[in-house]
Amino acid sequence: MTFHSMWAELLPIGRSSASGGYRRFAWTGADLDCRAWFKEQAESRGLTYETDRNGNQWAWLGDPARGDAVVTGSHLDSVPDGGAFDGPLGVVSAFAALDELRGRGVEFTRPLGIVNFGDEEGARFGLACVGSRLTAGQLTVEDAHRLTDGDGTTLPRAMEAAGYDPESIGPDPERLARIGAFVELHVEQGRALDLSGDPVGIASAIWPHGRWRFDFAGEANHAGTTHLADRRDPMLAYAETVLAARREAELAGAVATFGKIAVEPNGVNAIPSLVRGWLDSRAADQDGLDAVVTGVRKAAGEHAAAHGVELCVTRESFTPVVEFDHVLRDELARILGKDREPGLTVPVLGTGAGHDAGILSGSIPTAMLFVRNPTGVSHSPAESAAEDDCVAGVLALADVLEGLACP
């Protein structure tokens, strides 16, 4: 099966006819359809298929118990109304790269694995990279059991409803010990490659990033009869905090986004009693990120006090800067650069987006390949990659896997 036919099969799953974007949320029907697609791809190639204790899917060529396996893959879930390429490009390219290597007649000297990590985006339960965090021991079983979606369904109940056993989740060091290198291919979430004119690049590092929940608690009241001077309106403090986040990010050369909000009682003619907003912030270094978050918290406190509103800030997730394994990164550069003209090198670039490869980097050697995104748009239906660039990504991944698993 070609890259194009696999892509065409996966494309309709979870797609919204209204927005054109994807709603492949963890442990929902769309997610289960994606999982069924992965299993079918694995078994049609004669690979050994398994689902691990945390719901991540694996397809193996050779015996992973050897302990030096080369693994590639990504994720199949999406953000709300996300694009087609973020995650799925890496999974489809993994199967296509294996097909390419078989077509070349290469002989594997190390086991090869393909993986679909569960709930990478965190769209349903509010925490990104749940599958890889659990595996790497960066999310405790207790904290995982406390994760709930917007309807109050817990992660264990969602897994159970989808036919999986939630009682077995937790750290999986034995599985990680099987892996000698993990390489994740991903569409670039930015325009660095478009500006350089290169179809494929190599990741250098992931910016430190995190999510913070800001709860502004005021007093519900009638929108038509309550004088402005008598109001304790949390929406005002929240709105001023959103503007403060933009200012702090500009000062630090970072990014900060309030992209999700919940309001109670959420009535047109009611002053809110509670406004809950989630801040996502990322910076090139830890000092920059600390400056942004400290500034936003300070501004939020001042605005809350000015409007008679109580403020509570909770850090829900945090990932420090990730420097990808330098030896593995340099090996990728050597493999992909050997056929280039003298003086021409493969671009190496950083990213502000988090990935499963970043989560696993503290446990095993990891690296990433990026495929050019002509608009730089991501987490949107407008996300795109040219067909030729996708093929170039497959061939680059095949070259890397051949260099690592078939030396």
N, C-alpha and C positions, 0 to 999 in steps of 0.2 A: 504494500500500500504506500503511495507517495505522500509527501508532505501535504500536497494540495488536497488529496482526497481525505486525509485525516482531518485537516483543517476544516474542510467542508462539512464533515460529519459532526464535529464538535461545535461549529459556529451557531447553530440554532438553539442549543441547550441553554435555558435560563435567560433568553433574550427577551426584553420588554418590547412589545409592539408599540407602546406609547412613546418611549424615550429612545429606543434603538440601543440602549445600554444593557448591561448584564446584571442579574440579581441572583448570583450563585452563592447563596449564603450557607454557612456550615450546617450540615445535617438536615438540610431541607431537600425537597424533591429534586430540584435542579442539581444540587450537590451530589445526590445519590446517582443521578443520571450520568454525571461526569465521572463518578467513581466506576460505574458500570462500563463506561467507554474505556477507561484506563485498563480495567481488568481484561476486557476483550482484546485490546491491543497487545497486552502482555501474552495472553494465552495463544493468540493467533501467530505469534512469533516463536512459540515453544519455550517461552521464558517461565521460570518458576515464580508464581504469584503468591503474595502474602500481604495481609494487613497486620500492622504491629499493634501493640497494646494501646497506643495513643491515636489509632485511627489513620495513621499514615500508610499509604499504599506503596508496595515495593515490587519490582520485577527484576529477576536475577538471571544472568547468564553466567554459568559457572557456580562454584561453591563459595558463598561469601564467608563461610567459617574459616577460610584461609587467613583472613585478617588484613588483607592488603587491597581490598576491592576499590575500584574507581567508580564513583557514583555521580550521576547527573540527573537533572530534573528540576522541578519548581513546584507550582501549585495551580489548582484549577478553580478555586473560589474567587469571588470578586468583591469589590466595594459596591455600594448601591449605585446602580446605573453606570457601572464601570465599562472600560473598553475591552475589546476582544483579546488584546495581546498580553496584557499584564498577567504573567503566570502561565497561561496556556501555551504561549510561544515556546517557553522552555521545555514543557512536557512533550509537546508535539515534535519539537526539534530533537529531543532525546531519542524518540523512537525512529525518527527519520535518519538521524546520524548512525544509529545501529544498522539500519537497512543499508546505508551507504557503505559502511565498513564491511558488511557481509558481501556487498556487491564487489568490493575491492579484493575480496578473498583473504582478508587479514586473519591471522591466528592470534587469539587472545591469550596472553600469558598471565593475566590477572583477572579476577572476577569483575564483571561489569554489572552495575545496578542502575535502575531508573526509578525515581521516586516522585510521588505526588504528596506533598506535605499538606495536612489538613488545616483549615481555618487560618491561612496566612494573613489575610486581610483584617480579620477581627471585626467584620461588619456586623455580625449578629451579637456577639458577646462582649464587644468593646475592647478586646485585647488582641493585638496582632501576634501572629506566629505561634498560636497555641500548640499546634502539633510538634513543631521543632523545639519550643520552649520546654514542653513536658519531657520530650526525649532527652534533652540536654540537662535536665534538672534545674532549669531556670524558672520554672513555674511549679510550685508545690502542689501536691494533690489536694490539700485543704483549700488553697486559693482557687484551684481549678473548679472544685465542687461549689464554690461560692459564685462563680460566674453565672449571670442571668441575662436573658435577652429582654427586649422591650415588653414582652408579654408576661415576663416573670418566670419563664421556663428556664430551669438550670441546665448547664452543660451536660451533667450526667443524664438528666431526663431526656434531653434532645438526642444524645447518643443512643440511649436505650430505645427510644421511639424509632430510630433509624435501623435498629437491629444489631447494635454494637454493645459490648459489655463495658460499662463505665467503671466497674470496680477494679479493673486491671490497669488503669492509667497511672503513669508515673515515670520516673527516670529510667532510661534504657541504656546503661553503659555497655552492656554486652553487644547490643546492635551497633553502637558507635565504634566499638573496638574492631568491628569487621571492616571499617572504612579507612582506606589509606589516603584518599583524596576525594573531595566533593567539588564539582564544577557546575555552577548554575548559570544557564543562559537566560537573559532577560531583555525585553525591549528597553531601550534607554528611556528614562523619564526626564528628559531634557534635550537640548539641541547641540550638545558639544560635538557629536559625530557629524551632524548635518553641517555644522560650521567648518569642520576639518575636512569634510568630503570623504570620510571613511565609512564603509558599511558596518564594520565590526570594531569594537574596542575592548579593552581589559579594565576591570575595576581595580582601583588602588585602595580605596577605603570607603566606609560608610560613615557619614556624619553622626555624632551623638544626637539622640532625639528622644522625645518622650511625650506623654499625654497627661494632662492635668485637668481635673474636674473642679470647676468653680461653682459653688452653690451660693446664690444670693437669696436670702430669706427675708421677705417683707411682710406686708399685711394685705390680704385680699379685701377688696371693697368695691363699691359700685362705681363704674366708670362715669356715670352721668351726674351723680349727686355728691361726690367727694371732692371738696375743694383741693386745688393743687397743693396748697400749703399744708394740708392735713394728710397728705399721702406718704406712705412708706413703700415706694414703687421700686422693686428690684430690677425691673427692666431698664430703668435709667442707669443704675450702677453698672449693669451688664453692658449696655450699649457703649458707655464711656470706657469700659475696660477693653472692649473690642478695638476701639480706636487707639487706646494706649498700647495694645499689643503690636499694632502696625508701627507705631512710632518707635517702640523699643527694638523691634526687629530691624528697622532701617538704621538705627544708631549702631547696632552690633554687626551689621552686614550679615544678618541671619534671616530666617523665615519664621513666622508665627501665624497661626490660623485658628480662629474659632469657627469650625465648620459644622458643629452639631449643637442643637439647643433643645431643651425640654422645658415647657412652661406649665405651671399649675395655677389656677384651674383651667387655663387655656381657653378662656371665653372672650368673645369680641367685646362684650360690655362689662368685663371684670378686670380690675387691677390685679395683676398677678400676686400670689402669695409666695411663689418660688420660681426663680429662673435658674436653670442649671445649664451651664455651657462647658464645652470641652475644648481645651487649648492643645493644639499640636504645635510643637516648636522644635526646630532643628538648626544646628549651626556647624561651622567648619571645625570648631574645637570646643572643649568643655567650658572654657572661660566665657566664650561667646554665648553659649546656651544658658549658663548660669546667670549672665547679665540680663538676658531677655526675661527669663522666668522670674528673677528677683524683681525686676522693674515692673512686670505685669502684676505680680502679687502686691507690690507696694501701691500701685495705682488703684487696683481693685479695692484694697482696704480703705484708701482715702475716699473713693467714690461711694463705697458702701456706707461709710460713716456719715458722709454728707447727706445721704438720703435716708438715714435712719434704718439701714438694712444690715442684717448680719451676714457675715461671709465665712465660708468654710472652703478651704482648698485641699484637694486630695490628689496626690500623685498616683496615677493608675498604672503607668508603665514607664520604663526607662531603659534605654540601651546606650551604653557608652560608645565612644568611637571604636570602630572596627577597622583595624589594619589587616588586610588579607595577607595570608601566609606569603612572605616575600620569596621564598624558594619556589613555591608552586606558581606564584604570579610570574616570576622570571622565566620559569620553564614554559608557561603558556606563551610568553612573549617570544621566546626562542623558537618554539614550534611554529607559531603563526608568522614569524618574521623571516624564516629561513628561505622562503621563495621570493621575498621582496628584493627590489633593487637596492644596491648599497646605499646606506644613508637614510633609507625609508624604514620607519619603525611603526609598530602597531600602537595606536593611541592608548594611553593609560589615564583614566579619569576617575575622580571621586563622585560620590552621589549622596544626595540627601534622603534617599528612600531606603527604608529598611527591607531586609530580605531574610529568608531562612538561612542562606549562606552566612549571613552575619551572626545569627544566633548560634550556629554550629561552630563558628570560627574559634571559640574558646575550648572546643573539645577535639576537633580534627582539623587538618589542613583544608582550607576552602579557598575558592577563587570564583570570579564571575566574568562572563562575557556579556557585552552589551551589543544589541543590534540597533542600527540607526532608526531614529524616529524623526521624520522630516518636519513635524510641527512642534515636537517637544511636549505635546499635550498628553497627559496620562490621567487615569482615574476619571475618564470621561468617554462617552461614545465616540468622540473625535480622535481618540488615540489611533495611531496608524503605523504601519511599516510597509514599505514597498515589497512586492513579491520577490524581486531580485535580491533585496537585502535579506529577506527571510531565508532564501536559498543559500546566500553567502554565509549566514549564521549557521545553518545546518552543516555546511562544508567545513567551516571553522571549528565547530564543535567536534565533527568527525575527526579532523586532523588532531585536535587536542586529545581526544579519547584514544586515538591510535598511538599517539606519542606516549601516553601514560600507561595504557593497558596492553599495548602490543609492541613494546620496545624490542 
